[in-house]
Amino acid sequence: MRILSIIKIFPMPGKRKELLDILHSVKGPTQAINGCLDCHICEENGDERTIVYFEHWQSWEVFIRHIRSALYDRVLGAMELSQKEPEVCFYEVATMKGIELIDAIRNPSQ
């Protein structure tokens, strides 16, 4: 079972750069962890200019170990720079499909 972590952070005024600096400092070391499949930082446009931090993990075991780590303390520190409560979601992913799903749906006769 793969794990997808999605954290939406709403930066306090004047804290956006600090928040992004923290997340960027975590991204590389997180991606280097055995069991991390991916890690991304996205910036949304709009009034709140939300920052979305994604992690994709091979298993609960490695994800839980990561959450208990000093590295994850920095993610928690970034979350403290949110002007309202961050939205935190963890998903268990049983199956994943790629572009072949789009092709199968759009071209069912092939």
Steps between C-alpha positions, in 0.01 A plus 500: 500500500655830391446818699436848362538796736356835394542806721347836405656795683364855495804725561481779757567843350873547465578131570464353149873501418594353839239227459621415148864502615416245770313271261775524235758409767297187579420391145841364394573308821146358495537380140827329601326284760462138393124454455422857392360479148454873445488840668370829352430857602231684304387860523138578421390831354206685647423712802660268759790383277492165675811284510441128450760251620473143362679185612451155344620199703549133427343380827357606835813369672739741326248785517453461877877489549522826302229671708694413816824644360675830570462578129120495536531744792589757233178420309309557824688829543391606151142415590523736798549788253145449371253778574223245543503131581681309225301239312672165551388185317654154481375258236551127470541417134423140406549534125645761272449551131676729257441639156384157383175561694435820305567315177268212596218739594535721193558212257296206635493309172877451485 
